[in-house]
Each structure stands twice: as structure tokens, then as C-alpha cells.
């Protein structure tokens, strides 16, 4: 049995348990909330941070799941308090919820620090909410458990099983190519996303929740449970039970989020063929945990781990519900144990080795055996070269193989709106060999580094059957997307990175095997262009946007705020 902390050992005691005026006031106000003394005094106070909202379809069920968490907390002898926090809806928030990831991280950090909280349950799953919640909680370093929102059910249309939003991109291109019409698109609107939950492909949401499970901050198997499955309710209750135990054991996030844990999360993401967005988020999360993680670590690990998850878009066939019933992340990790650090702790077990004991795979086409991988190397490659001196990434397993070594003439767009307006202009002379270049779409230039990186293929090429081209930008790309898209070019063009100097007609060479991206312009000419370059106007003159523009770091270092990423201590508040 784990020893129980005495009331005096709890962090919340300084709010509730002393003889001063402030404690009297705190107890009186808790009576005002309708609670009896025996319901909360001397018990671990558990904050449930809930990103539910009416406009976030990924999280619309989390209001109900919070009740299951509370049930678990009560059962374990704790006192749950639900806190609404920012909802980052990938579907609706513009220009991109990436602009607000750090805002939710700040909110999480300051809320946990400023209230009488002994531990936390973090409820999220839509792309930016997972890293934001964990970044903030890691900085405060309380015992915490993450509850993933879970993938939605598979879509269906005319006998086809649909993956959101991978099939959104596919069928939109089919419409532009004239292969389907408005009636089909109207049917697809009702068939593509048919339940609460995040995308059921191995997009950014599924990738990041799997990374959270690999880090050890969820209960085992949590990341792939479908959002509407009754098992999701049980998982939420188990998280509530577990966090109270963690408070009594004083097992904090710093015990879980170690360098070994982040290496295992990178291994997991690469072996799943996961989203390129995980590169930015894991670097930022590691930084908040005091761990140095770099692009070079991703490239090094990618060469050692095969892709075993046959889940779209990196795989060809299956979706997250298939992955879950094939064994979920425990089953997947059981096939790469030699690549993991098995003696590190998780929120559920003293070691990852113990957590994976008995894990099985039930479907060898969903989670492939090592001798039959989807790809021999991890699904993301890190590129270097004179066009991306600080790095760029490509999800090469989701690109057409003939484009992985390609030289072609650049067609340059200065911003996304111009690209949308002119991409089909015959005067541009775009061919299948052209290299489409979008700039001013990075952390500062976007602003917020929107998911613009999957540049559309011109209509006339779609009608000829072209479905992939080399595309380069300082933007991000939806994890549900696919194609030969070079992303996260650093430094970005908005701050004068080499992408700002590219001109239409310049030769660009992509060589994924050699991990290079090269602009065929000599150094003297580039210096002349650099001398003539002028910075774009500021995106924001005031408000949060101005703070963002001042503090945001580049993609290769995680796009955190400098004042949040820097080392340093913050004292707990005095509650007396």
C-alpha cells in the first residue's frame, strides 16, 4: 500500500488548513460552493483542466468525460475541481490554433500554480491542446495525468471507408479535376466526420496523443480508444483514480518527462509514420521539461526505427479504430522494445517494462511485424542545405517515391492568398516538374505557422492525373495530409531566411536520401539578393499578436516563447 500523505503535507493545505484569516475565508467560500468540510478538507485537490467547447468537435464530448474523471477522483479519496481552459479547435480557429498554443500553455501553468491544487488531470487531444497542456503542466511540475480526447469513428461514403481529413484532401482534388461533382461533395460533408473526437487518421492529434502515452503520462492504451467507446469513459475514470495515487506518491511530471522518455516518444512518432507537427511540439515540450531535443535527434532516431503502423496517411489502409483493436500503442511498443528505455517510470507503473508486460498485437497488417514494415526507416526526414541552414522536414513515406530525388524550377508565391488566387494562372507555366515555393508562412510570417504547406496542385495538372509535386514552405502541414511537401524551413523567410531570396525560375534540388535541400544559386548572387531584401511590415501592432511576434522562436527550436522557454525558477504563491 502506498502511504497516504497527511493533510499537512498537501500543497492545498496552505490554502485550507492554517489558522489564519485567509484559510478561514477559503473554507467559507468553499461552503459557498456547496461543499461540506468532510468532502474536501485534508484531501488531495485535483484540478481537471477541460478544453471542451461547443465549437470544438474534437472535444465536444469532454464535458461528459470530466464527470468520469471526477468519479475516479472521488473514489480514490480526492477532491476534484473542473477548470475550463482555452479550446484550440483546429477546425475553426484562424489563422491557426498554433498561434495560441503558447497561450494555453501559459494559462495551464498559471492556473495550476495560483490555485490550491495538488495534482491535475489534463483533458485534450485536438492538435495543439496536447502539447500546450503538457508544456504548462511540466513547468509547474505537479503530479498529472493526461486524458486524450480519442479519435472519432471512421467515416463512410458509398461503400468507402473515409479518413478525416486525408480523404478531404483527396476528394477535393477529385472535384477540382472534374471527377466528382457537387452532389457527391454534399454527401461527403455528412460522411467524413460522423462522431465526436479528433481525426481518426494518424494525423497530428493521434500522433501527439500517442506521443503522450509513449512519454508515460496517460494510463496504458488511452491514446487510441475511440472517443465514443464506453472504454473511453472507463479510461477517464481510471485517470482520476490514478492522479490521486500520484499525489500520495509524490510522483511528479519531472519524474516522468525525462530525456529517455522523450527519445522514446520520438521513436514512437517515427515508427507510427506520424505527423511532422510532432517535431515542433516535442522539441517545445522537452524544453519545458528541461530536456534538450533537436532536429538531429529526430534524424538520428529515424534511421533506426521502421514504420510499423499501417494507418493512413503514412500507411495505406487502416484507421485509428483498427489500430486500437489491433493492440493500440502497448501492442505497437511491444514490437520495438529493443529501441526503448524500458526502466523509466510512467504514471501507471514503476517501469515501462512492467507496463508493456503482456501487450500483444492482434492484427499483423495494422501493426506490422518487424520483418514486414510499412517502411524501413522512420516516417520523417530532416533536411539541411543552403535553403534551410537550420533545417526542414518532410514526411517522405507519404510522398510519391519518384519525387524524393528531384530537381526542378521554382515557382514562388509571396503569400498564401496570392497563391490561392494565381495557382491556376497559365502564365505561370507550372508543370509537373515545377517546385512550388510558398514563403511568409512561418512562425512570424503566417502568422502562427498555419497549415499551408500542402500547396494545391494546379487544376490543369490534376486533370492530367498529377497527384503530387515537390512543394516547399516555411509553413506546417496537417498531419492528415500527404505529398512531397518540405515544411518548417528555418529560418523562415519573414526574418530573412534563404527562402526569402528564391526567385521564380531558380533551380531547386530535393534529395531525401542524402537529406539535402539545395538552391542552385551561387553565394555571390544570394548575397546581392540579401542586400536588396527588405523586411515585411509587422503583422501586429498591439495585443497578444505583438507579444507573440516579439517572443516566438523558430521552428527548429519548437516555436515556444523565449520568456517561457528560458530556464529559471518561479516561486509558489504565498496563500496566507
C-alpha positions as CSV (number, residue, x, y, z in Angstrom):
1,X,0.0,0.0,0.0
2,X,1.2,3.5,-0.8
3,X,1.5,5.7,2.3
4,X,-1.2,8.4,2.3
5,X,0.0,12.0,2.7
6,X,-1.1,13.7,5.8
7,X,-3.3,16.8,5.3
8,X,-0.4,19.0,6.3
9,X,1.8,17.6,3.5
10,X,-0.6,18.6,0.8
11,X,0.1,21.7,-1.2
12,X,-3.6,22.7,-0.8
13,X,-3.1,22.8,3.0
14,X,-1.7,26.3,2.9
15,X,-5.0,27.5,1.4
16,X,-7.3,25.4,3.6
17,X,-5.6,24.1,6.7
18,X,-4.0,27.0,8.6
19,X,-5.5,29.1,11.4
20,X,-5.2,32.5,9.6
21,X,-7.8,34.8,8.2
22,X,-7.1,33.6,4.6
23,X,-7.8,30.0,5.4
24,X,-11.0,30.9,7.2
25,X,-12.0,32.8,4.0
26,X,-11.1,29.9,1.7
27,X,-13.1,27.5,3.8
28,X,-16.1,29.8,3.9
29,X,-16.0,30.3,0.2
30,X,-15.9,26.6,-0.4
31,X,-19.0,26.3,1.8
32,X,-20.5,28.9,-0.6
33,X,-19.8,26.5,-3.4
34,X,-22.0,24.0,-1.6
35,X,-19.3,21.5,-0.3
36,X,-19.2,20.0,3.2
37,X,-15.9,20.1,5.1
38,X,-15.6,16.4,5.0
39,X,-15.9,16.4,1.2
40,X,-12.6,18.3,0.7
41,X,-10.6,19.1,3.9
42,X,-7.4,17.1,4.1
43,X,-8.0,15.5,0.7
44,X,-5.8,16.0,-2.4
45,X,-7.3,18.7,-4.6
46,X,-7.3,17.6,-8.2
47,X,-7.7,20.2,-11.0
48,X,-9.4,18.9,-14.1
49,X,-8.4,21.2,-17.0
50,X,-11.0,20.8,-19.6
51,X,-10.7,22.1,-23.2
52,X,-14.3,21.3,-24.0
53,X,-16.3,23.9,-26.0
54,X,-19.3,24.0,-28.3
55,X,-17.2,24.8,-31.3
56,X,-14.5,22.1,-30.9
57,X,-15.9,18.9,-32.4
58,X,-12.7,17.1,-31.3
59,X,-13.5,17.9,-27.7
60,X,-17.3,18.2,-27.6
61,X,-17.7,15.1,-25.5
62,X,-15.1,16.1,-22.9
63,X,-17.8,17.8,-20.7
64,X,-19.2,14.3,-20.1
65,X,-15.8,12.7,-19.7
66,X,-14.9,15.2,-17.0
67,X,-17.7,13.6,-14.9
68,X,-16.0,10.2,-15.2
69,X,-12.7,11.8,-14.1
70,X,-14.4,13.3,-11.1
71,X,-15.9,9.8,-10.3
72,X,-12.4,8.4,-10.2
73,X,-11.0,11.2,-8.1
74,X,-13.9,10.9,-5.6
75,X,-13.4,7.1,-5.5
76,X,-9.7,7.5,-4.7
77,X,-10.4,9.9,-1.9
78,X,-9.6,13.1,-3.7
79,X,-11.5,16.4,-4.3
80,X,-12.0,17.2,-8.0
81,X,-12.4,20.7,-9.3
82,X,-13.1,21.3,-13.0
83,X,-11.5,24.3,-14.7
84,X,-12.4,25.5,-18.2
85,X,-9.4,26.4,-20.3
86,X,-8.9,27.6,-23.8
87,X,-10.2,25.3,-26.5
88,X,-7.9,25.2,-29.5
89,X,-10.2,24.0,-32.3
90,X,-8.1,23.0,-35.4
91,X,-11.2,23.1,-37.5
92,X,-12.4,26.6,-36.8
93,X,-9.7,28.8,-35.1
94,X,-7.9,31.2,-37.5
95,X,-5.4,32.0,-38.7
96,X,-4.3,28.8,-36.8
97,X,-4.5,27.5,-33.3
98,X,-0.7,27.2,-33.4
99,X,-0.8,31.0,-32.8
100,X,-2.5,30.2,-29.4
101,X,-0.7,27.0,-28.3
102,X,1.6,29.0,-26.1
103,X,-1.3,31.0,-24.7
104,X,-3.0,27.8,-23.5
105,X,0.4,26.7,-22.1
106,X,0.6,29.9,-20.1
107,X,-3.0,29.5,-18.9
108,X,-2.3,26.0,-17.8
109,X,0.9,26.9,-16.0
110,X,-0.5,29.9,-14.1
111,X,-3.8,28.2,-13.3
112,X,-2.1,25.2,-11.7
113,X,0.3,27.5,-9.8
114,X,-2.2,30.0,-8.5
115,X,-4.9,27.8,-7.2
116,X,-5.0,25.2,-4.3
117,X,-4.1,22.3,-6.5
118,X,-2.2,19.1,-5.5
119,X,-2.4,17.3,-8.9
120,X,-4.1,17.7,-12.3
121,X,-5.9,15.8,-15.0
122,X,-5.3,17.4,-18.4
123,X,-8.1,16.8,-21.0
124,X,-7.3,17.5,-24.6
125,X,-6.4,15.9,-27.9
126,X,-7.0,18.3,-30.8
127,X,-3.7,19.1,-32.4
128,X,-2.3,21.9,-30.2
129,X,-4.1,21.1,-27.0
130,X,-1.9,18.1,-26.1
131,X,1.5,19.9,-26.2
132,X,0.0,23.1,-24.7
133,X,-1.4,21.3,-21.6
134,X,1.8,19.3,-21.1
135,X,4.1,22.3,-21.6
136,X,2.3,24.3,-19.0
137,X,1.9,21.4,-16.5
138,X,5.5,20.4,-16.9
139,X,6.6,23.8,-16.0
140,X,4.7,23.7,-12.7
141,X,5.7,20.1,-12.1
142,X,2.8,18.7,-10.2
143,X,1.6,15.1,-10.4
144,X,-0.6,14.9,-13.5
145,X,-2.3,12.5,-15.9
146,X,-3.3,13.3,-19.5
147,X,-6.7,12.2,-20.8
148,X,-6.7,12.0,-24.6
149,X,-9.9,13.0,-26.4
150,X,-9.8,10.0,-28.6
151,X,-10.3,9.5,-32.4
152,X,-13.7,9.8,-34.0
153,X,-15.4,6.9,-35.7
154,X,-14.4,6.1,-39.3
155,X,-16.3,7.9,-42.0
156,X,-18.4,6.2,-44.6
157,X,-19.5,7.1,-48.1
158,X,-20.8,4.9,-51.0
159,X,-19.0,1.8,-49.7
160,X,-15.8,3.7,-49.0
161,X,-14.3,4.0,-45.5
162,X,-13.2,7.6,-45.1
163,X,-10.3,9.0,-43.1
164,X,-10.7,12.6,-41.9
165,X,-9.1,14.8,-43.2
166,X,-6.9,12.6,-45.5
167,X,-9.9,11.9,-47.7
168,X,-11.0,15.5,-47.6
169,X,-7.8,16.5,-49.5
170,X,-8.2,13.5,-51.8
171,X,-11.8,14.2,-52.8
172,X,-11.4,17.9,-53.0
173,X,-8.7,17.3,-55.6
174,X,-11.1,14.9,-57.4
175,X,-13.7,17.6,-57.5
176,X,-11.1,20.1,-58.9
177,X,-10.1,17.5,-61.5
178,X,-13.8,17.1,-62.5
179,X,-14.1,13.5,-61.4
180,X,-16.9,14.1,-58.9
181,X,-19.5,16.9,-58.5
182,X,-21.5,18.9,-56.0
183,X,-23.9,16.1,-55.1
184,X,-21.0,13.8,-54.2
185,X,-19.4,16.5,-52.1
186,X,-22.6,17.2,-50.3
187,X,-22.8,13.5,-49.3
188,X,-19.2,13.6,-48.2
189,X,-19.9,16.5,-45.9
190,X,-22.2,14.2,-43.9
191,X,-20.0,11.1,-44.1
192,X,-16.5,12.4,-43.4
193,X,-16.7,13.2,-39.7
194,X,-19.6,11.3,-38.0
195,X,-18.9,11.4,-34.3
196,X,-17.1,13.4,-31.6
197,X,-13.4,13.0,-31.4
198,X,-10.3,14.1,-33.3
199,X,-9.2,12.9,-36.7
200,X,-9.1,9.1,-36.9
201,X,-6.1,9.0,-39.3
202,X,-2.5,9.1,-37.9
203,X,-2.7,12.9,-38.2
204,X,-1.3,15.4,-35.7
205,X,-3.9,14.7,-33.0
206,X,-3.4,10.9,-33.0
207,X,0.4,11.4,-33.3
208,X,0.6,13.7,-30.3
209,X,-1.7,11.7,-28.0
210,X,0.3,8.6,-28.9
211,X,3.4,10.6,-28.0
212,X,1.8,11.5,-24.7
213,X,1.2,7.8,-24.0
214,X,4.8,6.9,-25.0
215,X,6.0,9.6,-22.7
216,X,4.2,7.8,-19.9
217,X,1.6,10.5,-18.9
218,X,-1.6,8.5,-19.8
219,X,-3.0,5.3,-18.4
220,X,-1.9,2.4,-20.7
221,X,-3.8,2.2,-24.0
222,X,-5.5,5.5,-23.6
223,X,-4.4,7.3,-26.8
224,X,-6.3,5.1,-29.3
225,X,-9.7,4.5,-27.6
226,X,-12.4,5.8,-29.9
227,X,-14.0,8.9,-28.4
228,X,-17.5,7.5,-28.2
229,X,-16.5,4.0,-26.9
230,X,-17.5,3.1,-23.4
231,X,-13.9,2.3,-22.8
232,X,-13.2,6.0,-23.1
233,X,-15.4,6.7,-20.1
234,X,-13.6,4.0,-18.1
235,X,-10.2,5.4,-19.1
236,X,-11.2,8.8,-17.9
237,X,-12.3,7.4,-14.5
238,X,-9.0,5.4,-14.3
239,X,-7.1,8.7,-14.8
240,X,-9.0,10.2,-11.9
241,X,-8.2,7.3,-9.7
242,X,-4.5,7.3,-10.7
243,X,-3.8,11.0,-10.2
244,X,-4.7,10.8,-6.5
245,X,-2.3,7.9,-6.1
246,X,0.4,10.0,-7.8
247,X,-0.2,12.8,-5.4
248,X,0.3,10.5,-2.4
249,X,3.4,9.0,-4.0
250,X,4.7,12.5,-4.9
251,X,5.4,11.3,-8.5
252,X,5.6,14.5,-10.4
253,X,5.9,15.2,-14.2
254,X,9.6,15.7,-13.8
255,X,9.9,12.1,-12.7
256,X,8.2,11.0,-15.9
257,X,9.3,13.5,-18.6
258,X,13.0,12.5,-18.8
259,X,15.4,12.5,-21.7
260,X,14.8,8.8,-22.1
261,X,11.0,9.4,-22.2
262,X,11.4,12.0,-25.0
263,X,13.7,9.7,-27.0
264,X,11.0,7.0,-26.7
265,X,8.3,9.5,-27.8
266,X,10.4,10.4,-30.9
267,X,10.9,6.7,-31.7
268,X,7.2,6.1,-31.3
269,X,6.2,9.0,-33.6
270,X,8.6,7.9,-36.3
271,X,7.6,4.3,-36.1
272,X,3.9,5.3,-36.4
273,X,4.6,7.3,-39.5
274,X,3.2,10.2,-37.5
275,X,2.7,13.9,-38.2
276,X,5.6,16.3,-39.0
277,X,4.0,18.7,-36.5
278,X,5.2,16.4,-33.7
279,X,8.7,17.6,-34.4
280,X,7.9,21.1,-33.3
281,X,5.7,20.1,-30.4
282,X,8.1,17.5,-28.9
283,X,11.0,19.9,-29.1
284,X,8.9,22.5,-27.2
285,X,7.6,20.0,-24.7
286,X,11.1,18.7,-24.0
287,X,12.4,22.2,-23.5
288,X,9.8,22.9,-20.8
289,X,10.8,19.7,-19.1
290,X,14.5,20.8,-19.1
291,X,15.4,18.3,-21.8
292,X,17.4,19.3,-24.9
293,X,15.8,17.7,-28.0
294,X,16.9,18.8,-31.6
295,X,16.2,18.1,-35.2
296,X,19.3,16.0,-35.3
297,X,17.8,13.7,-32.7
298,X,14.8,13.1,-34.9
299,X,17.1,12.3,-37.9
300,X,19.3,10.0,-35.9
301,X,16.4,8.0,-34.4
302,X,14.6,7.9,-37.8
303,X,17.5,5.8,-39.2
304,X,17.0,3.2,-36.5
305,X,13.2,2.6,-36.4
306,X,11.0,1.1,-39.0
307,X,7.4,2.3,-39.7
308,X,5.1,-0.5,-38.4
309,X,1.7,1.3,-38.3
310,X,-0.2,0.7,-41.5
311,X,-2.5,3.7,-40.7
312,X,-3.4,6.4,-43.2
313,X,-1.9,8.7,-44.4
314,X,1.6,7.2,-43.9
315,X,0.2,3.7,-44.3
316,X,-2.2,2.6,-47.0
317,X,-5.2,1.0,-45.4
318,X,-6.3,1.3,-41.8
319,X,-7.6,4.0,-39.3
320,X,-7.3,4.5,-35.6
321,X,-10.1,2.3,-34.5
322,X,-8.4,-0.6,-36.4
323,X,-5.1,0.4,-34.6
324,X,-6.8,0.3,-31.2
325,X,-8.3,-3.1,-31.6
326,X,-5.1,-4.4,-33.1
327,X,-3.4,-3.8,-29.8
328,X,-3.1,0.0,-29.6
329,X,0.1,1.7,-28.5
330,X,1.0,-1.1,-26.0
331,X,0.9,-3.6,-28.8
332,X,2.9,-1.3,-31.1
333,X,5.5,-0.7,-28.5
334,X,5.8,-4.4,-27.8
335,X,7.3,-4.8,-31.2
336,X,10.1,-2.2,-30.7
337,X,11.1,-2.9,-27.1
338,X,14.7,-3.1,-28.1
339,X,14.6,0.5,-29.2
340,X,13.0,1.8,-26.0
341,X,14.2,2.7,-22.5
342,X,12.2,0.2,-20.5
343,X,13.3,1.0,-17.0
344,X,11.8,4.5,-16.8
345,X,8.7,5.2,-14.8
346,X,5.2,6.1,-16.1
347,X,2.2,7.5,-14.3
348,X,0.7,3.9,-14.1
349,X,3.8,1.7,-13.4
350,X,7.2,1.9,-11.9
351,X,8.7,1.0,-15.3
352,X,7.7,1.0,-18.9
353,X,8.8,-2.7,-19.0
354,X,6.2,-3.6,-16.4
355,X,3.6,-1.5,-18.3
356,X,4.2,-3.4,-21.6
357,X,4.2,-6.9,-19.9
358,X,1.6,-9.0,-21.7
359,X,1.0,-6.5,-24.5
360,X,0.0,-8.2,-27.8
361,X,-0.7,-7.4,-31.4
362,X,-3.9,-8.9,-32.8
363,X,-3.7,-7.9,-36.4
364,X,-0.4,-8.1,-38.3
365,X,-1.5,-5.9,-41.2
366,X,-2.5,-3.0,-38.9
367,X,0.6,-3.2,-36.7
368,X,3.2,-4.8,-38.9
369,X,5.9,-7.2,-37.7
370,X,9.5,-6.1,-37.9
371,X,10.1,-8.3,-41.0
372,X,7.3,-6.7,-42.9
373,X,7.4,-2.9,-42.2
374,X,5.5,-0.2,-44.0
375,X,8.9,1.5,-44.4
376,X,12.4,0.6,-43.4
377,X,13.1,3.9,-41.8
378,X,11.1,6.4,-39.6
379,X,8.4,8.4,-41.5
380,X,10.0,11.9,-41.2
381,X,13.3,13.0,-42.7
382,X,15.3,16.1,-41.6
383,X,16.8,18.1,-44.5
384,X,19.7,20.5,-44.5
385,X,21.2,22.7,-47.2
386,X,21.6,26.3,-48.3
387,X,17.9,26.7,-48.5
388,X,17.3,25.5,-44.9
389,X,20.5,26.1,-42.9
390,X,18.6,25.4,-39.6
391,X,16.7,22.5,-41.0
392,X,13.4,21.5,-42.7
393,X,11.3,18.3,-42.5
394,X,9.5,16.1,-45.0
395,X,7.1,13.1,-44.3
396,X,8.7,11.1,-47.1
397,X,6.6,8.0,-46.6
398,X,3.5,10.0,-47.7
399,X,5.1,11.2,-50.9
400,X,5.3,9.7,-54.3
401,X,8.7,7.9,-54.5
402,X,9.8,9.4,-57.8
403,X,9.8,12.9,-56.2
404,X,12.2,12.0,-53.3
405,X,15.1,12.9,-55.6
406,X,14.0,15.8,-57.8
407,X,15.4,18.9,-59.5
408,X,13.1,21.5,-60.9
409,X,12.5,25.2,-61.5
410,X,10.9,27.2,-58.6
411,X,7.6,28.9,-58.9
412,X,7.5,31.4,-56.0
413,X,4.5,32.7,-54.1
414,X,5.0,35.5,-51.6
415,X,1.9,34.7,-49.5
416,X,-0.9,32.2,-49.3
417,X,-3.7,34.5,-50.6
418,X,-1.7,35.3,-53.7
419,X,-1.0,31.6,-54.2
420,X,-4.7,30.8,-53.9
421,X,-5.6,33.5,-56.4
422,X,-3.0,32.7,-59.1
423,X,-2.1,29.0,-58.8
424,X,-4.2,28.2,-61.9
425,X,-2.8,31.1,-64.0
426,X,-1.5,29.7,-67.3
427,X,1.1,32.5,-67.4
428,X,3.0,30.9,-64.5
429,X,3.8,27.9,-66.8
430,X,3.6,25.4,-63.9
431,X,4.4,21.8,-65.0
432,X,4.7,18.6,-63.0
433,X,8.4,19.2,-62.7
434,X,8.0,22.6,-61.1
435,X,8.8,23.2,-57.5
436,X,6.1,25.2,-55.8
437,X,7.5,27.6,-53.1
438,X,5.5,29.4,-50.5
439,X,7.1,31.9,-48.2
440,X,6.0,34.3,-45.4
441,X,4.0,31.4,-43.8
442,X,6.3,30.6,-40.9
443,X,6.0,31.4,-37.1
444,X,6.1,35.1,-37.6
445,X,5.2,35.4,-41.2
446,X,2.0,33.3,-41.1
447,X,1.4,34.5,-38.5
448,X,1.5,31.4,-36.4
449,X,2.8,29.0,-39.0
450,X,-0.5,27.9,-40.5
451,X,-1.0,24.5,-42.2
452,X,-0.5,25.9,-45.7
453,X,2.3,23.5,-46.6
454,X,0.3,21.2,-48.8
455,X,0.1,23.7,-51.6
456,X,-2.7,22.9,-54.1
457,X,-1.7,21.3,-57.4
458,X,-3.0,23.4,-60.4
459,X,-6.3,22.2,-61.9
460,X,-4.8,21.5,-65.3
461,X,-2.3,19.1,-63.8
462,X,-4.9,17.4,-61.7
463,X,-6.9,16.8,-64.8
464,X,-3.8,15.2,-66.3
465,X,-3.6,12.8,-63.4
466,X,-0.8,14.5,-61.4
467,X,-1.4,14.0,-57.7
468,X,1.9,15.0,-56.2
469,X,4.6,17.7,-56.7
470,X,7.5,19.0,-54.7
471,X,6.3,21.8,-52.6
472,X,8.5,23.9,-50.2
473,X,7.5,26.3,-47.5
474,X,8.2,27.7,-44.0
475,X,4.6,26.6,-43.1
476,X,3.3,23.5,-41.4
477,X,1.1,20.8,-42.9
478,X,-1.9,19.0,-41.5
479,X,-0.8,15.6,-40.2
480,X,-3.7,14.1,-42.2
481,X,-2.1,15.5,-45.4
482,X,0.3,13.7,-47.8
483,X,2.6,14.6,-50.6
484,X,6.2,15.6,-51.3
485,X,5.9,18.7,-49.1
486,X,9.1,20.2,-47.5
487,X,8.0,22.0,-44.3
488,X,9.3,24.1,-41.4
489,X,12.1,25.7,-43.5
490,X,14.2,27.5,-40.9
491,X,15.0,30.3,-40.5
492,X,11.7,31.5,-42.1
493,X,11.5,33.9,-44.9
494,X,9.8,36.6,-42.9
495,X,13.0,37.1,-40.8
496,X,15.3,37.0,-43.9
497,X,16.0,33.3,-44.2
498,X,17.2,32.0,-47.6
499,X,13.6,31.2,-48.6
500,X,13.1,34.9,-48.9
501,X,15.8,35.1,-51.6
502,X,14.4,32.5,-54.0
503,X,13.1,33.7,-57.4
504,X,10.9,32.0,-59.9
505,X,13.0,30.0,-62.3
506,X,15.7,29.2,-59.8
507,X,16.7,25.5,-59.7
508,X,16.0,23.6,-56.5
509,X,17.1,20.1,-55.7
510,X,15.5,17.8,-53.2
511,X,17.4,14.7,-52.2
512,X,15.7,12.9,-49.3
513,X,18.2,10.0,-49.3
514,X,21.0,12.5,-48.9
515,X,18.9,14.6,-46.5
516,X,19.6,17.8,-48.6
517,X,17.6,20.7,-50.0
518,X,19.7,22.9,-52.3
519,X,19.0,26.2,-54.1
520,X,21.1,26.3,-57.3
521,X,22.2,29.9,-57.0
522,X,25.8,30.8,-56.2
523,X,26.7,32.5,-52.9
524,X,27.6,35.9,-54.6
525,X,24.2,36.2,-56.2
526,X,22.5,35.3,-52.9
527,X,24.4,38.0,-51.1
528,X,23.3,40.5,-53.7
529,X,19.7,39.4,-53.2
530,X,20.1,39.6,-49.4
531,X,21.4,43.1,-49.6
532,X,18.3,44.1,-51.6
533,X,15.8,42.4,-49.3
534,X,13.6,44.5,-47.0
535,X,11.7,43.1,-44.0
536,X,7.9,42.8,-44.4
537,X,5.7,45.0,-42.3
538,X,4.8,43.9,-38.8
539,X,1.8,41.6,-38.6
540,X,0.5,43.1,-35.3
541,X,1.0,46.5,-33.7
542,X,-0.5,45.6,-30.3
543,X,-2.1,42.9,-28.2
544,X,-1.3,39.2,-27.9
545,X,-0.2,39.2,-31.5
546,X,2.5,41.7,-30.8
547,X,3.7,39.7,-27.8
548,X,3.7,36.6,-30.0
549,X,5.8,38.3,-32.7
550,X,8.3,39.6,-30.2
551,X,8.8,36.3,-28.3
552,X,8.2,33.4,-30.7
553,X,11.2,31.2,-31.6
554,X,11.8,29.5,-34.9
555,X,10.5,26.0,-35.9
556,X,13.8,24.2,-35.3
557,X,13.6,25.2,-31.6
558,X,9.9,24.4,-31.1
559,X,8.1,27.8,-31.6
560,X,7.9,28.4,-27.8
561,X,8.0,31.9,-26.3
562,X,11.5,32.9,-25.4
563,X,10.4,34.2,-21.9
564,X,8.7,30.9,-21.2
565,X,11.4,28.6,-22.6
566,X,14.3,30.2,-20.7
567,X,15.5,28.4,-17.6
568,X,14.6,29.8,-14.2
569,X,12.5,29.2,-11.1
570,X,9.1,30.6,-10.2
571,X,8.1,30.6,-6.6
572,X,4.8,29.1,-5.4
573,X,2.4,31.8,-4.3
574,X,2.0,32.6,-0.6
575,X,-1.6,31.7,0.3
576,X,-1.7,33.0,3.9
